[in-house]
Amino acid sequence: MGCGERTGSPARGDNTPAECASLLDVLSEIGDERAINHALSLLAVSEPSTRDRNLAIADVLLRRAAVRSWPVLKSLMESDDDFAREVFLRAASRHSFGDKPFYIGLSERDIADVYVLTTRLFPRDENAEPATGLITAFDSIGQICDGIPRHLAGLGTEASVQVLRDLVADHPELSVLPYELSLAERTMRIATWSPLIPKEVLELTDKPTLKLVTSPSDLHKILVAALEKFAQELHGAQTPVRDLWDRQQGKDIFRPIDEPAISDVIARFLRAELEAAGVFANREVEIGRAPGAPVGERTDILINAVRRRADGEKFDPITAVIETKGCWNRELFTGLEAQLFRDYMIPLGAEIGIYLVPWFDTEKWDVNDRRRGHVPKITIEEVRARLEKQAAALPEGFLMSAVVFECRVPSASHKT
């Protein structure tokens, strides 16, 4: 191609970076693979004397042959931030509204890598006013970058959903991602929708209690309803609330069981209510504990509702996490966001979170139990309102609820 390093006199016949770029532009536009291969081989020599030439080559390749050249460009750009910034700015300076971004055609994983690289090199101020008037290359970079999650969401493929889940988990500071993830999941479910098979139709007819779960909203409603049923039945026949209190030495004095034990009681109820009863017509439900804390300290319940392909492989999980917080917990009013949302939902890619707070009355609570003194001196209604406000403030794209229920000592009368 003649794009050699220019040294000495022009009489040598070497091309300048601009001449090299022009020649490569013409040849790559007509799909000349030899020219593209030669250009890529030149990028392997990266030193101060070749920098201008490599920038010119990278600029053309990113515009004309991004899919073919991205592995080489990515390796070079990830190792040299200044080089990467200049390449992106050159590409952005030629980008106009309506133009097809250079990343179109790359794999979902590669597009996600472009997003990570550009957001790191060109951090955005989410509170900044949109650019008006003359649009600079920096403004165009922002527009290109902002369009990447939207593009991934529009693809609605399993791969795009997975890379968005990974981006959400790895970059919780990027608040736009959860919403785009929810759009991607919705698009994927529409694309992979299939009608109920005859067996499922007959089951729905014969058993009206069966539920169809086609979205996180469906599963969220079912779980909240199940937990509200649990709360209502606590003080009913045979007073199952006894499972949540430990009587002290045969006296009329009690202590609440600990948080992991409360989660065990809730998990058993949900297995009987949802899993064993076959509540779902089109999905299988799996109830367990999320990975993280050591066994015996876990207070979270992980619920997956999955579909199966014809070959039996699981796909399209809708995931929920239930976090239990006793009313005595010092993190009662910080755990909803810091633990349930940040520590569990984001890393696990869970669309649904339920913050479960059993509210134990203190009348016959053992005064020697130090937890008793940590219970806030406010009403259960105030607790519920405060937590619901926190849940509503979380980023769009997640479904979060606070379920606070009363746990009176079995022999105590109802206190208001």
N, C-alpha and C positions, 0 to 999 in steps of 0.2 A: 504493500500500500504506500510505502514511502514515508511513513510517519516515524522517522528516526529522531534521535536526540539532536537538536540543532547546536552545533559547536563550530567556532571559527567562521570562515567566510561563507556567504550565501552561495558562492560558486560551487560548494560541495554538493548542492542539490538537495539537502535535507529540508523538510517542511517545517514551517513555524507551527506552533500550537493551533493558531487560527486556520492555517491551510490544512493541517491534519484534520481538524474538526470538519471543515467543509467537505473534504474528500470522503471522510467516513460517513458524513450525513447523507451524501448522495448514494454511496454504495449500500449502506444499511437500509435506506429507504426502498431500494429495489431487492432487498433480501440477500445480498451477497454474503454468504456464510464465511467465505475466506477472509473478507475484510473484517467481519465481526470477530472471528477467531484471532486474527492478527492483532486487533485492537485489544482484546482481552489478554493476549500474551504480553503486550507492552505494559499493561497495568501491573504485571508481576514485578517490574522494576520500579520500586518506589523509593526515591531519594530526592534531595532538594533540586537537583538539576533536571529531574523529570516531572516535577510537580505541576508546572503549567500545562505540559502536554497531557498528563494524566487527568487533570481537571477537564480539559477540553474533550478528551475521549469519553470520560465518565458522563459528561453532560449529554453528549450525543447518544450514548448507549442507553441512558436512562429514558430518553425520549423516544428512541427508535427501536430498541431491542431490550426492554427492561426484563421481560420474562427470561430471555436467553442469557442475559448477562448478570442478573441479580445475585446469584451466589458469589460471583467474584467481587461485584461492587459492594455487597453487604460486608464481606470479609475485610475489604479495604477501608470502608467507611467506619465500621465498628472499631477499627484499630487506630483511627486518626480523626478525632472530633473536628478539628479545624477543616480538614479536607471534606468531611461529610457535610458540614455546615455550608461550605462554598458550593458543593454539588447541588444540595437542595435549594439554595438560594438562586442558583442559575436556572434550575428547572422551574422554580416558582416565578421567576421574572418573565418567563415566556408563557405562563399559565393564564388563561383567560376564563371568565365565567362561561360554563357550558363545555369547556374542553374536557376530554376524557383524562382523568388523572393517570399518571404513569404506572400506578400500582394495579390497575385493572388487568386481570389476566394472571396475576401472581396467585400462588396458593394462599389459602386462608392463613396458614401459619406465617408465610412470608409477609403478607399484608399486616399481620399483627406485629411482626418485627419492624416494619416500616413505621408503624404507629409508635412503638416504644422508643425507637431511635429519634424520631422527630419531636416527640414530647419531651424527651430528655435534652435534646440540643436546643429546642425552642420552647421553654416552659411558658405556659399561658397564664395570664391573670384572668380568672373567671369572672372577676368583678369589673373588668375593663369594658368601656363602651365600644360597640362595634365600629370598625373603621368607616369613615365617610370621606368623600372627595377622592383625592389621589390615592390609589391602592399601591402600596409598596410590596416588594418581594417578601418582606416579613409578614405582611397581611395575607398574602397569597399562601404562604406556608401554613398560617393558621387555618385558612379555609380548607386547604388540602388535608391537613391533619384532622380537622373536625369532621371531615367527610368519611374518614376511614371507619369508625364504629358504625356509622349509618349505612355504609356500603356492606359491611359484614352482616349487620342485622337484616338488610334486604336480601342477602343471599339465602338465609334461612336453611343452610345445610347443617348437618350434624357437626361438620368440622368448624363452621363459623360459630356455632353455639359453644363448642368446646373452647375455641381460642378466646372468645369473649369471657367465658367463665374463668379462664386462666388469667386474663387481663384484670378482671374484677378482683380476683384473689391476690394478684401480685401488685396491683396499683390501686389500693382503696382510696387514695387521694384524688383519683380522677372520677369525680362525682357523676359524670355523664354516662359512664359505662354500664351501671346497673340497669338504667332505663333501656339502653340499646340492647342489652342482653335479654330483657323481657320481650322486646320486639322480635329479636331473632328466634327466641323459643316459640313465640306465637306463630311466626312465619313457618318455622320448621314443622310445627304440629299441623298447620293447615296443609302443608305440602305432603306430609306423610299420613294424612287422615285416611282412614279406610272404614267402610260401613261395618256395622256389627254383623258378626256371623250369625247364622240361624240359631246356634246354641245360646248365644248371648241374648238374642231377641226373646227366646222362650224363657230364659231365666228372668229377664226383666218383667215379662208378663206374669210369670208364676210367683215372683217374689218382689212386690212393690217397694220393699226397703232397699233394694239394690240401687247403687248410685253410679252414674257415669262421671268419670273424671277426665276432662279434656283440657284442663288448664290449672295453674296453681290456685286460682280463685276457688275452683271446685273443691280441691283438697283442703284448702284453708277453712272453708265453711264447714266441711265435714268434721275437721279436727276440733274447731271451736265448739261446735254443737256437742261433740262427744265429751269434751271436757266440762262443758256446762251441765251435761247429764250426770257426769261423775259428781260434780259439786252438789247437785240437787238430791242425789241419792245418798249422800254421806250421812244425813241425819234421818233417813227413812227407816224402813223395817230392818231389824237386826243391827242398826246403827254401825254401818261399816266404818264410820269415823274412828272407831276404836283402833283400827289398823294404823292410825296416824299418831296415837298417843301411847306412851309407856306409863303404866301405873307404878308408883313408887312404893315398894315394900308393903303391898297390900292395903295401903292407905288411900284416902280419897284425895290424893295428890298426884299430879301427872307431869310428864315432860313430853314435848313433841319429839317424835323420832327425827333423825338427822336428814339432811337434804338428799343424799344418795338413796336412803331407804324410801323417802317420799317418792322419788323418781321411779323406784322399783314398783311401788304400788300403782302409780299412774301407768307405767308401761304394761303391767299385767292387765289392767283394766282395758287399755287400748287394744291389746292383743285379742282379748275376748270380744271386745265391741266391734273391732274392724277386721282383724285378720281371721280369727276363727269363724266369725259370723258371716264372712264373705260379703262385706258391704259393697265392694267394688265389682261392677259388672265387666269392666274392660281393662282392669289392671290388677296386678298383684301388689300387695302391700307388705313391706318388710319393716319390722320395728326392732330397733336395737339401740346401742349407744354409739355416739360419735367418737372417733379416735381422739386422743389428746391426753386428758388427765389419767393417772393410774386407776386401775380397777379398784372400786371401793370409794373413789373420790369423785367419780363422774356424776354430774347432776343433769346432764343433757340427754335427751332422747332423740334419736335420729329415725326419721320415717321416710322411706322411699316408696313411691307408687310407680311401678314400671310396667311397660308393655313388653310383649315378646314378638319377635319376628316369626315367620313361618318355620324357620330352622330352630326355634327355641331360644335364640339369643336375646338378651334383655336390651332394651333401648328406651330412649326418651324418659329418663327418670324425672319425676317431680319430687323435690326434696323439701322436707320440713325439719326444723329443729325446735324442740321444746326444752327450755331452760328453767329449772326449778330454783326458786330463791325463797328461803324461809323468811318470815316477817322480821326475824331478828338479825338477818344478815346485814352487815355494815355497808355492803355494796348494793343494797336493795334498790337505790335510786340512781346507780351508775352502771349496773350490770346489764341493763337492757341494751344499751348501745355498745359499751366497751367489751362485754363478753359475748352476749348472744349474737349481736350483729357483727362486730369486728372479728372476734375470735372463732366463731363457729360458722355463721351463715356465709360470710365472704369466702373463707378458705374452702368450704365444702360446696360452694355454688348452690346453696339452698335459697330458694325463692321465698320460703315461708318461715317465719319465726313466731313462736308463742312464748311469752314470758309468764310463767306460771307461779303465782304467789299464794301459798296457803296461809291464811290469816288466823293464827291461833289466839283464842281468848285467854286472858291472863288470870281469871278468877281463881282457878284451882291449879295453876301452873306453879310448880315447885319454885319457891322463892330462892332456893339455893342454886338453881340453874342460872348461870351467869347470862345466858342468852335472853332470859326474860327481861333484863334491864336494858337490852338493846332495841326492844320493840318501840318504834316511833309512837309518840303520844298524839296520834291523829286517828281519824275514823277510817274504816275500810273504804268508804266512798271517796275520801280525799286521796287515799293511796291509789285507788283505781283511776281516778281522774288525772292524777299526776303522771302515772305510767302510760295511760292512753295518749296523753299529750306528747310524751317522748316518742312513742311509737309512730305517731302521725308525722313527726318531724324528720323521720329517716328518709333517705333518698328514694325518689320515685322508682318503681320497678321491683320493690320488695313488698311483701304482704306481712305486716307485723301486728300482733294483737297482744294485749296484756289481759290475762285471765286471773282475777283475784277472787278467791272463794273463802268462805268462813268455815273454820274448824273449831266448833265448840266442844268442850269436854263432854263426853257422852251423857253424864248425869246432870249437867248444868242446864238451867233454863235458858232460853234465848235472850240475849242481851242486845239492846239497841243503843 
